[in-house]
Amino acid sequence: MSRITWWIGTTLFLLAACSPIEAENMAPTPDYSSPPPAANWWRPSVGLTWQWHISEPPVDTSVEADVYDIDLFENDAEVIAELHRKNRKVICYISVGSIEDWRPDVDQFPAVVLGKDYDGWPGEKWLDIRRIDLLAPIMRARLDLCKAKGFDAVEPDNIEIYDNDTGFVITYKDQLTYARWLADEAHARGLAIGIKNAPDMVADSLDFFDFAITEDAYYYNWIEEMLPFIKAGKPVFAAEYTDMDVDFPSACEWGKLNKVSFIQKNRILTAFRNVCP
């Protein structure tokens, strides 16, 4: 057998031996790497007071709070500018782990990334966060809009996803990879970014998240798991909800001892807010 005949036969054999799945795995990995971080971004300090107003706009800008967390799409640049004139910092709320069917960019999500309905939240479905290649253009556009409107930081809601019934086989590693990618994208735009709940991701994400936001963490007795942020000089903004039988005065006392910033809110996050004495 000649060398040419042997080479052709061997090549055809190897190609035939590759299954379609193996061939797909041999394709180059999509490049969704992030640009380098900006020279600087807001580093919030421990002990700041805060307000969380997502539903029922317009935002009440008269609330005495160091930090406001408000919706990206429901607020224009003038609202953020007004809060800045009052020396407030402003966090940009976006959902990164679910699709909300009332958002203006809803048609940009490919059907392949849409999962099961988000139980308890009509109009929402889980997203396949493993597909950063498909989600990147949409999330980058949202972060660009956060930056263009003048926000200082980002709240990435529904980032705690791997242990939910999403319809996808999402691992903790997938969640951490997505979280790190989002942080890199935020920092590239000069935006701070926080962890949302996800206490089991604290140790692995403390170096790239700038603050923490929690829901019902005192009620469910996992608030202590967020204290590494406090020890690192990064604030924990904690919300307890009025529809739970929480001892809010006790939460406040614990918060004062541990420098955690507690408020009490209605679950739909209107302007209503109880603060610690």
Backbone bond lengths (Angstrom), bond angles and torsions (degrees), N, CA, C in turn:
res aa  C-N    CA-C-N  psi(-1)  N-CA   C-N-CA  omega(-1)  CA-C   N-CA-C  phi
1 M - - - 1.478 - - 1.523 108.43 -
2 S 1.332 115.73 133.47 1.452 119.30 178.70 1.527 110.41 -73.87
3 R 1.337 115.20 161.01 1.464 119.20 178.66 1.524 110.97 -61.70
4 I 1.338 118.88 -38.76 1.474 121.97 -179.24 1.519 110.28 -65.02
5 T 1.351 116.64 -44.75 1.472 119.78 179.41 1.527 110.27 -62.23
6 W 1.343 115.91 -42.16 1.483 119.45 179.00 1.522 111.53 -62.71
7 W 1.352 117.22 -42.43 1.473 120.75 -178.27 1.519 111.03 -64.48
8 I 1.350 116.99 -43.94 1.471 120.51 179.97 1.516 110.75 -63.61
9 G 1.334 116.22 -44.12 1.465 119.19 -178.82 1.514 111.88 -64.65
10 T 1.324 116.58 -41.84 1.478 120.55 179.46 1.519 111.16 -64.37
11 T 1.333 116.79 -42.08 1.461 121.01 -179.73 1.519 111.27 -62.83
12 L 1.362 116.20 -45.26 1.466 119.70 179.85 1.518 111.08 -62.99
13 F 1.342 116.35 -37.39 1.460 119.80 178.66 1.521 111.57 -63.92
14 L 1.339 116.98 -44.54 1.466 120.87 -179.35 1.514 111.89 -64.97
15 L 1.331 116.24 -40.35 1.465 119.00 178.44 1.519 111.00 -64.38
16 A 1.329 116.24 -41.24 1.461 119.84 -179.67 1.522 111.08 -67.32
17 A 1.321 117.10 -29.57 1.468 120.93 -177.36 1.509 112.58 -74.58
18 C 1.330 117.47 -19.57 1.463 120.74 -179.21 1.514 109.83 -78.06
19 S 1.343 117.65 123.78 1.461 120.73 174.80 1.517 109.16 -73.69
20 P 1.353 119.18 162.81 1.464 121.16 176.17 1.516 112.54 -56.25
21 I 1.339 117.44 -37.36 1.460 120.20 -179.44 1.519 110.27 -66.44
22 E 1.365 116.15 -43.17 1.452 119.92 179.22 1.516 110.79 -63.64
23 A 1.335 115.69 -39.80 1.460 119.26 178.95 1.519 110.85 -62.71
24 E 1.359 116.06 -39.70 1.464 120.09 178.56 1.517 110.77 -64.22
25 N 1.360 115.26 -39.21 1.463 119.02 -179.42 1.524 112.26 -68.11
26 M 1.351 116.55 -20.69 1.452 120.21 179.71 1.524 111.98 -80.00
27 A 1.353 117.07 -9.98 1.457 120.34 -179.79 1.524 109.55 -67.94
28 P 1.331 117.28 148.94 1.471 119.74 -179.84 1.525 111.84 -62.47
29 T 1.312 116.47 143.54 1.458 121.67 178.39 1.527 109.89 -70.30
30 P 1.362 117.56 132.40 1.470 119.07 178.67 1.520 111.38 -58.37
31 D 1.311 115.72 143.42 1.459 120.78 -178.82 1.523 109.80 -92.23
32 Y 1.337 116.81 102.58 1.458 120.52 174.74 1.527 109.41 -120.12
33 S 1.329 115.14 31.12 1.456 119.89 178.39 1.520 110.72 -63.84
34 S 1.324 115.67 150.66 1.462 121.47 -175.93 1.523 110.96 -94.40
35 P 1.327 116.52 152.37 1.466 119.77 173.67 1.527 110.00 -68.81
36 P 1.320 118.03 166.81 1.474 120.51 179.85 1.518 111.01 -63.54
37 P 1.334 117.77 156.24 1.461 120.63 179.70 1.521 111.84 -65.07
38 A 1.321 115.21 154.83 1.461 120.75 175.27 1.529 109.48 -65.93
39 A 1.304 115.27 165.90 1.462 119.81 -178.74 1.528 111.35 -61.66
40 N 1.330 116.46 -31.37 1.461 118.87 -177.98 1.515 109.74 -159.75
41 W 1.298 115.99 156.89 1.465 122.72 171.36 1.521 107.69 -152.49
42 W 1.319 115.91 167.54 1.458 121.78 -178.09 1.523 110.97 -62.78
43 R 1.318 115.47 127.14 1.469 121.59 172.72 1.521 108.25 -111.02
44 P 1.324 118.89 96.02 1.466 120.16 -177.22 1.520 111.70 -65.97
45 S 1.308 114.97 149.99 1.463 120.78 -177.05 1.524 111.04 -103.74
46 V 1.309 115.33 160.13 1.465 121.98 179.13 1.523 109.95 -65.57
47 G 1.334 115.92 139.74 1.455 120.79 173.85 1.511 115.85 97.56
48 L 1.331 118.08 -1.44 1.468 120.36 177.98 1.532 110.69 -66.16
49 T 1.322 116.02 143.83 1.463 120.50 174.05 1.525 109.01 -86.14
50 W 1.354 115.68 159.18 1.466 116.86 -175.55 1.520 112.80 -149.62
51 Q 1.336 113.37 159.85 1.456 122.99 174.26 1.522 108.03 -131.32
52 W 1.338 115.18 140.27 1.475 122.27 -177.94 1.520 107.39 -123.69
53 H 1.327 117.07 108.19 1.469 121.23 -174.79 1.529 108.25 -133.88
54 I 1.341 115.93 98.64 1.464 121.91 -176.49 1.528 111.80 -106.56
55 S 1.318 117.18 -41.32 1.467 121.75 -175.57 1.528 111.59 -97.95
56 E 1.324 114.42 162.24 1.468 123.38 175.17 1.528 112.44 54.54
57 P 1.330 116.38 65.25 1.467 119.23 173.69 1.518 110.52 -66.28
58 P 1.344 118.55 163.37 1.460 126.64 7.61 1.522 112.63 -80.89
59 V 1.311 115.24 159.92 1.459 121.45 177.98 1.528 109.69 -68.00
60 D 1.321 115.25 134.33 1.462 121.00 175.04 1.526 107.89 -80.75
61 T 1.324 116.47 101.69 1.467 121.00 -175.75 1.529 113.17 -81.74
62 S 1.347 116.94 1.73 1.468 119.80 -178.80 1.524 112.98 -87.82
63 V 1.334 117.86 -7.34 1.466 121.34 -178.56 1.518 109.86 -65.56
64 E 1.330 116.25 133.25 1.458 121.11 179.52 1.529 109.32 -79.87
65 A 1.324 115.80 102.21 1.461 121.56 178.65 1.520 108.68 -156.20
66 D 1.322 115.79 144.20 1.464 120.42 179.19 1.517 112.06 -70.57
67 V 1.334 115.76 -32.02 1.461 121.88 -173.32 1.524 109.17 -132.15
68 Y 1.326 116.11 135.18 1.460 122.86 172.60 1.517 108.65 -112.34
69 D 1.323 116.33 137.54 1.466 122.26 173.00 1.531 106.26 -115.52
70 I 1.361 117.11 112.18 1.462 121.58 -173.45 1.522 110.29 -135.13
71 D 1.321 115.75 164.28 1.463 121.98 -174.28 1.526 112.46 -73.26
72 L 1.334 115.89 140.14 1.461 121.09 178.10 1.523 112.10 -61.86
73 F 1.331 116.83 -50.84 1.461 120.65 -169.28 1.521 113.58 -81.58
74 E 1.329 117.52 -23.44 1.463 120.68 -175.01 1.524 113.21 -89.01
75 N 1.313 117.89 -0.25 1.467 121.15 -175.40 1.524 110.31 -133.20
76 D 1.347 115.02 135.63 1.456 118.65 178.49 1.529 110.04 -93.44
77 A 1.324 115.29 176.72 1.459 120.73 -175.05 1.521 112.62 -61.92
78 E 1.323 117.91 -28.42 1.460 120.13 -177.83 1.532 111.53 -66.75
79 V 1.344 117.54 -34.52 1.462 120.41 177.25 1.525 109.99 -62.38
80 I 1.328 116.13 -45.49 1.461 119.39 179.12 1.524 110.32 -64.77
81 A 1.339 117.02 -40.90 1.465 120.97 179.00 1.525 111.13 -62.94
82 E 1.329 116.98 -39.82 1.467 120.02 178.22 1.523 110.87 -63.31
83 L 1.324 116.55 -42.98 1.467 119.71 178.18 1.523 111.00 -64.89
84 H 1.315 116.68 -37.03 1.474 119.29 176.54 1.524 111.54 -64.34
85 R 1.325 116.55 -37.82 1.465 119.37 177.91 1.520 111.24 -63.09
86 K 1.334 116.39 -24.38 1.461 121.65 177.36 1.534 111.43 -94.31
87 N 1.326 115.63 14.08 1.470 122.33 178.18 1.522 113.09 63.35
88 R 1.341 115.76 33.78 1.459 120.75 174.39 1.528 109.53 -98.79
89 K 1.304 116.78 146.59 1.456 122.02 167.27 1.530 107.79 -94.00
90 V 1.344 116.34 150.75 1.461 119.45 -171.61 1.532 110.49 -130.91
91 I 1.328 115.23 125.83 1.458 122.94 178.88 1.525 109.48 -98.19
92 C 1.307 116.07 138.15 1.463 124.61 -177.37 1.531 109.85 -95.57
93 Y 1.330 116.80 112.36 1.461 120.88 -179.98 1.520 110.75 -84.02
94 I 1.343 116.86 123.64 1.461 122.24 170.67 1.524 108.19 -138.87
95 S 1.319 116.73 151.68 1.455 120.30 171.76 1.521 108.36 -93.11
96 V 1.321 116.34 127.85 1.459 120.78 -179.11 1.522 112.31 -110.00
97 G 1.339 117.29 -10.94 1.459 120.62 -178.05 1.504 114.09 -114.93
98 S 1.333 117.12 0.47 1.457 121.17 177.80 1.518 109.99 -141.83
99 I 1.327 115.13 157.14 1.453 121.60 172.60 1.520 107.85 -102.29
100 E 1.324 116.58 135.94 1.472 122.84 179.47 1.531 106.91 -113.81
101 D 1.324 116.80 121.04 1.470 119.26 -168.67 1.522 114.32 -72.69
102 W 1.319 118.45 -0.26 1.464 120.93 178.20 1.528 112.35 -101.68
103 R 1.328 117.81 1.73 1.449 120.49 -178.01 1.534 111.05 -81.69
104 P 1.336 117.78 149.20 1.467 120.08 -175.87 1.523 114.30 -67.77
105 D 1.332 117.90 -18.43 1.464 120.09 -179.41 1.524 112.93 -103.08
106 V 1.337 117.42 17.03 1.458 121.09 -174.13 1.521 112.58 -59.40
107 D 1.327 117.91 -33.18 1.465 120.93 -177.14 1.523 113.06 -73.52
108 Q 1.325 117.12 -7.90 1.461 119.90 -178.79 1.531 112.93 -84.53
109 F 1.334 117.43 -12.22 1.458 120.67 -178.59 1.525 110.36 -81.19
110 P 1.328 119.01 120.55 1.464 120.51 177.33 1.523 111.23 -64.22
111 A 1.322 116.31 146.59 1.464 120.64 -177.58 1.524 111.89 -59.02
112 V 1.338 117.43 -30.07 1.456 120.72 -175.47 1.529 112.54 -66.10
113 V 1.334 119.27 -19.89 1.469 120.79 -179.52 1.521 112.31 -95.53
114 L 1.326 118.33 -0.27 1.460 121.09 -177.47 1.521 110.50 -89.62
115 G 1.333 115.73 125.55 1.448 121.02 -177.85 1.518 113.14 -104.95
116 K 1.313 115.16 -147.80 1.465 121.79 -178.63 1.523 110.87 -72.32
117 D 1.337 115.40 161.53 1.452 120.69 174.26 1.526 109.54 -61.06
118 Y 1.314 115.64 142.67 1.465 122.56 176.62 1.524 106.48 -81.78
119 D 1.316 115.91 104.55 1.461 122.03 -174.18 1.523 111.32 -57.18
120 G 1.329 115.62 127.51 1.457 121.38 177.58 1.510 114.39 93.32
121 W 1.340 117.82 -8.32 1.459 121.92 -178.34 1.527 109.16 -129.34
122 P 1.340 117.29 88.12 1.468 120.70 -177.88 1.526 111.94 -56.60
123 G 1.327 115.30 139.21 1.455 120.12 178.91 1.505 114.25 89.19
124 E 1.340 117.71 0.09 1.466 120.93 -179.62 1.523 110.54 -114.79
125 K 1.312 115.04 144.12 1.454 123.12 172.26 1.528 108.54 -131.54
126 W 1.326 115.55 150.63 1.453 120.58 176.26 1.527 110.37 -70.30
127 L 1.321 115.68 154.19 1.458 122.01 177.34 1.526 110.55 -110.13
128 D 1.322 115.62 149.84 1.456 121.56 174.56 1.530 108.28 -84.13
129 I 1.325 115.38 90.94 1.461 120.26 -174.54 1.522 112.57 -71.76
130 R 1.325 117.83 -6.74 1.462 120.00 173.67 1.529 110.81 -67.05
131 R 1.343 116.62 -25.12 1.459 121.12 -175.43 1.525 110.95 -91.67
132 I 1.313 115.02 62.19 1.463 119.34 177.90 1.517 110.60 -60.19
133 D 1.342 116.78 -31.06 1.457 119.78 179.30 1.519 112.13 -59.09
134 L 1.347 117.00 -33.37 1.462 121.26 179.66 1.524 112.44 -90.43
135 L 1.318 117.05 -31.68 1.458 120.81 -178.82 1.527 112.68 -81.97
136 A 1.330 116.88 -23.85 1.466 120.62 -174.10 1.527 113.66 -54.41
137 P 1.335 120.29 -48.83 1.469 118.32 -179.01 1.521 113.53 -60.30
138 I 1.332 116.93 -35.73 1.465 121.37 -177.74 1.529 110.11 -72.90
139 M 1.333 116.65 -47.86 1.453 120.15 -178.25 1.527 111.13 -68.98
140 R 1.317 117.22 -35.23 1.463 119.11 176.05 1.524 111.04 -64.16
141 A 1.332 116.53 -39.45 1.464 119.58 178.12 1.527 110.63 -64.24
142 R 1.315 117.24 -38.08 1.467 120.00 177.77 1.527 110.96 -66.13
143 L 1.312 116.53 -43.39 1.467 119.38 178.34 1.523 111.07 -65.60
144 D 1.317 117.29 -36.99 1.471 120.35 175.17 1.523 110.67 -60.27
145 L 1.341 115.99 -39.94 1.468 119.80 179.72 1.527 110.63 -69.06
146 C 1.341 117.09 -38.66 1.473 120.03 173.79 1.527 109.85 -55.26
147 K 1.308 115.35 -47.62 1.458 120.08 -178.49 1.523 111.10 -65.41
148 A 1.328 117.52 -44.62 1.467 121.57 -177.10 1.523 111.92 -63.39
149 K 1.339 117.51 -33.58 1.457 120.75 179.90 1.519 112.57 -80.22
150 G 1.313 117.71 -9.83 1.461 120.58 175.38 1.510 116.09 98.76
151 F 1.340 117.86 10.51 1.464 120.30 178.15 1.527 110.71 -61.83
152 D 1.331 115.14 156.81 1.457 121.56 179.11 1.530 112.93 -99.95
153 A 1.326 116.50 -21.33 1.462 120.04 -172.18 1.522 109.83 -157.47
154 V 1.338 114.87 175.16 1.457 122.26 -176.75 1.517 110.20 -129.50
155 E 1.340 116.18 135.57 1.463 121.94 166.39 1.526 108.09 -104.22
156 P 1.335 118.95 107.89 1.464 121.19 179.34 1.533 110.78 -88.21
157 D 1.311 116.41 93.35 1.462 120.53 -175.72 1.530 110.87 -73.09
158 N 1.338 114.73 152.82 1.468 122.69 178.59 1.528 112.23 61.11
159 I 1.311 115.83 34.72 1.458 120.12 175.14 1.530 110.90 -81.25
160 E 1.325 116.73 -19.22 1.466 122.17 176.81 1.525 107.20 -87.67
161 I 1.311 117.58 98.18 1.462 119.83 -164.55 1.521 114.85 -133.16
162 Y 1.318 119.31 -25.18 1.464 119.89 -167.77 1.524 113.57 -66.65
163 D 1.327 118.37 -24.23 1.456 120.74 -179.30 1.527 112.44 -100.34
164 N 1.349 117.15 16.69 1.462 122.01 175.15 1.525 110.34 -100.43
165 D 1.322 115.73 160.90 1.465 121.77 179.19 1.525 108.72 -85.00
166 T 1.319 115.38 80.43 1.465 121.44 -172.26 1.519 113.42 -89.21
167 G 1.341 116.96 -19.71 1.457 120.52 -171.29 1.517 112.11 95.57
168 F 1.330 116.61 -2.35 1.462 121.64 179.57 1.526 109.31 -125.20
169 V 1.332 115.99 157.65 1.462 120.68 175.15 1.529 107.23 -91.54
170 I 1.322 115.56 85.63 1.461 122.43 -177.71 1.523 108.64 -103.01
171 T 1.308 116.69 129.10 1.457 121.62 -178.16 1.526 111.04 -99.95
172 Y 1.320 115.05 167.47 1.468 119.73 174.21 1.526 110.33 -58.95
173 K 1.318 117.06 -39.68 1.466 120.65 178.95 1.523 110.84 -60.59
174 D 1.348 116.56 -39.85 1.467 120.11 176.83 1.523 110.66 -61.05
175 Q 1.330 116.13 -44.12 1.465 120.99 179.78 1.522 111.11 -61.82
176 L 1.326 116.67 -45.36 1.459 120.91 -179.28 1.531 111.24 -65.11
177 T 1.315 116.88 -39.91 1.469 120.96 178.22 1.518 110.99 -61.59
178 Y 1.327 116.07 -44.53 1.466 121.26 179.39 1.526 110.70 -65.61
179 A 1.322 116.67 -42.30 1.469 120.84 179.12 1.522 111.07 -60.89
180 R 1.318 116.15 -45.19 1.463 119.95 179.91 1.533 110.71 -64.42
181 W 1.329 116.67 -40.87 1.464 120.24 178.53 1.531 110.81 -61.63
182 L 1.335 117.36 -44.30 1.465 121.01 178.77 1.526 111.00 -62.19
183 A 1.332 116.72 -41.38 1.462 119.99 178.96 1.521 110.72 -63.23
184 D 1.317 116.40 -42.87 1.464 119.68 178.50 1.533 111.00 -61.78
185 E 1.319 116.76 -40.96 1.465 120.80 -179.25 1.537 110.73 -67.66
186 A 1.328 116.71 -40.63 1.468 120.17 177.87 1.527 110.56 -63.71
187 H 1.310 116.48 -48.67 1.465 120.73 -178.42 1.530 111.78 -64.65
188 A 1.313 117.48 -31.59 1.466 120.00 176.48 1.522 111.64 -63.12
189 R 1.332 116.39 -24.82 1.464 122.16 179.34 1.522 112.57 -97.66
190 G 1.322 117.21 6.24 1.457 120.50 -178.95 1.508 113.46 75.13
191 L 1.337 117.14 25.58 1.459 122.66 -179.96 1.524 110.00 -109.33
192 A 1.329 116.70 136.12 1.460 120.67 168.86 1.527 108.15 -72.60
193 I 1.323 116.51 162.47 1.465 120.67 178.61 1.523 108.75 -149.49
194 G 1.336 116.30 144.95 1.453 120.48 -176.99 1.510 112.65 -118.48
195 I 1.315 115.55 157.96 1.453 121.45 169.92 1.521 107.75 -78.93
196 K 1.337 116.90 141.76 1.469 121.28 177.87 1.524 107.68 -114.14
197 N 1.352 116.06 110.96 1.464 121.66 -175.46 1.534 108.74 57.13
198 A 1.342 118.44 -128.26 1.479 122.96 176.25 1.526 113.29 52.27
199 P 1.340 118.90 54.35 1.465 119.46 -177.18 1.518 113.76 -61.01
200 D 1.340 118.10 -28.94 1.461 119.02 -179.06 1.528 112.69 -76.43
201 M 1.344 116.82 -3.29 1.468 120.38 177.58 1.527 111.77 -103.53
202 V 1.317 117.47 1.47 1.468 121.07 -174.50 1.519 112.08 -58.29
203 A 1.315 116.74 -52.18 1.464 119.93 -174.63 1.528 111.60 -60.67
204 D 1.332 116.76 -38.19 1.461 120.92 -175.96 1.527 113.19 -82.21
205 S 1.318 117.57 -12.93 1.469 119.40 -174.42 1.521 113.86 -121.25
206 L 1.329 116.68 0.67 1.460 120.19 -176.46 1.524 112.28 -59.77
207 D 1.318 116.78 -30.94 1.459 118.89 -176.45 1.521 113.03 -75.89
208 F 1.351 118.80 -21.50 1.465 118.90 -177.47 1.520 115.20 -115.88
209 F 1.323 118.68 -5.60 1.458 120.68 172.05 1.531 109.62 -99.45
210 D 1.342 116.08 144.79 1.463 121.71 -173.09 1.526 113.85 -98.75
211 F 1.315 117.58 -14.69 1.464 122.69 178.92 1.520 107.67 -163.94
212 A 1.322 116.48 177.14 1.461 121.80 178.67 1.521 109.62 -131.96
213 I 1.342 115.56 146.57 1.460 122.92 172.74 1.525 107.04 -126.08
214 T 1.330 116.42 130.71 1.465 119.93 -178.91 1.519 110.92 -126.94
215 E 1.330 114.51 156.33 1.464 122.73 175.35 1.526 108.94 -126.72
216 D 1.330 116.38 125.39 1.464 122.46 175.91 1.526 112.96 57.04
217 A 1.318 117.86 24.22 1.466 120.29 -176.42 1.520 112.04 -69.31
218 Y 1.339 117.17 -33.64 1.461 119.50 176.81 1.528 109.57 -71.49
219 Y 1.325 116.81 -43.88 1.468 121.06 -179.12 1.531 110.90 -59.23
220 Y 1.323 116.75 -43.70 1.465 120.91 -177.69 1.534 112.75 -90.90
221 N 1.324 116.31 4.69 1.460 122.05 169.17 1.535 113.93 66.01
222 W 1.346 115.90 38.25 1.464 118.36 172.03 1.535 112.63 -123.49
223 I 1.313 117.05 12.35 1.463 120.63 -178.14 1.534 111.48 -62.10
224 E 1.333 117.50 -31.91 1.465 119.50 -179.49 1.524 111.95 -62.46
225 E 1.319 117.00 -25.48 1.464 120.29 -179.69 1.532 112.15 -68.17
226 M 1.347 117.09 -13.45 1.458 120.70 179.02 1.528 112.44 -92.97
227 L 1.335 117.38 -4.98 1.464 120.35 -174.86 1.529 114.85 -63.89
228 P 1.335 120.41 -22.99 1.468 117.50 173.42 1.529 113.22 -56.14
229 F 1.332 117.48 -28.65 1.460 119.29 175.46 1.525 110.62 -65.13
230 I 1.320 116.70 -44.43 1.463 120.38 178.24 1.523 110.33 -60.55
231 K 1.324 116.80 -44.89 1.468 121.04 -179.34 1.529 111.05 -63.38
232 A 1.338 116.38 -27.51 1.463 120.63 178.63 1.524 112.12 -87.53
233 G 1.337 117.23 4.57 1.455 121.17 179.41 1.514 113.87 79.77
234 K 1.355 116.68 20.53 1.461 121.88 -178.84 1.530 109.05 -114.47
235 P 1.340 118.71 133.84 1.464 120.30 -172.34 1.525 113.69 -73.10
236 V 1.319 114.51 153.76 1.459 122.78 170.44 1.516 107.58 -114.99
237 F 1.331 116.39 114.40 1.456 123.30 177.27 1.527 107.67 -96.38
238 A 1.332 116.25 108.62 1.461 121.54 -171.03 1.518 110.75 -111.83
239 A 1.333 115.41 130.63 1.466 121.52 176.93 1.522 109.59 -116.42
240 E 1.320 116.29 131.38 1.464 122.65 170.03 1.525 107.23 -111.45
241 Y 1.343 116.88 144.00 1.456 120.23 -171.62 1.526 112.66 -102.11
242 T 1.326 114.45 148.83 1.467 120.76 -176.57 1.518 113.11 -72.41
243 D 1.353 118.16 -16.83 1.462 119.61 179.89 1.533 112.40 -86.63
244 M 1.310 116.52 6.60 1.463 121.90 175.68 1.529 108.70 -112.68
245 D 1.305 115.63 151.70 1.464 120.65 -179.16 1.526 110.01 -84.78
246 V 1.325 114.71 60.29 1.453 119.89 -176.06 1.525 110.16 -89.98
247 D 1.306 115.85 143.61 1.462 121.65 173.78 1.533 106.39 -86.36
248 F 1.326 115.96 86.32 1.461 119.29 -173.09 1.530 112.58 -65.71
249 P 1.335 120.66 -38.97 1.469 119.06 175.26 1.531 112.77 -57.08
250 S 1.334 116.86 -38.22 1.461 119.29 177.45 1.524 111.02 -67.32
251 A 1.340 115.88 -37.98 1.463 119.27 176.01 1.523 110.25 -60.47
252 C 1.316 115.83 -41.00 1.464 119.98 179.12 1.520 111.45 -62.80
253 E 1.318 116.68 -43.08 1.466 120.12 179.36 1.524 110.43 -62.78
254 W 1.327 115.77 -43.53 1.467 119.76 178.25 1.524 109.92 -64.18
255 G 1.316 116.29 -39.78 1.454 120.49 179.75 1.518 112.42 -63.14
256 K 1.329 117.05 -40.17 1.463 119.95 178.47 1.523 111.36 -63.86
257 L 1.327 116.60 -39.70 1.459 120.31 -179.66 1.521 111.83 -68.01
258 N 1.349 116.23 -32.16 1.460 120.57 -172.82 1.529 113.66 -111.74
259 K 1.344 115.81 6.56 1.465 122.35 175.03 1.530 113.38 64.92
260 V 1.321 116.07 30.79 1.464 121.70 176.20 1.522 108.79 -96.34
261 S 1.327 117.46 135.98 1.470 122.69 -174.49 1.530 110.50 -91.94
262 F 1.342 116.09 99.85 1.466 121.33 -177.11 1.523 112.10 -94.32
263 I 1.350 115.72 142.74 1.453 123.54 164.11 1.526 107.14 -137.92
264 Q 1.319 115.89 164.10 1.464 120.82 174.29 1.527 108.41 -119.41
265 K 1.346 115.85 133.05 1.458 121.20 -173.23 1.527 111.13 -133.89
266 N 1.356 115.36 156.61 1.456 119.91 162.79 1.523 107.93 -69.79
267 R 1.320 117.53 148.25 1.459 120.46 -172.76 1.524 112.96 -63.75
268 I 1.316 118.69 -27.31 1.464 119.23 179.71 1.526 111.89 -84.17
269 L 1.321 116.94 1.69 1.472 122.95 170.04 1.526 112.84 59.26
270 T 1.325 114.48 58.70 1.460 121.42 170.69 1.533 108.49 -84.32
271 A 1.325 116.82 -169.06 1.459 120.63 -179.03 1.526 112.61 -68.75
272 F 1.325 117.93 -22.07 1.467 122.08 -179.59 1.530 110.59 -52.92
273 R 1.355 114.76 137.57 1.461 119.97 179.11 1.513 109.61 -156.84
274 N 1.333 116.27 129.21 1.459 121.93 165.93 1.518 108.08 -97.55
275 V 1.326 115.56 138.30 1.462 120.21 179.38 1.513 109.58 -118.64
276 C 1.302 115.44 161.48 1.467 120.79 177.66 1.517 110.17 -75.23
277 P 1.329 117.70 144.72 1.470 120.36 179.03 1.519 111.84 -67.96
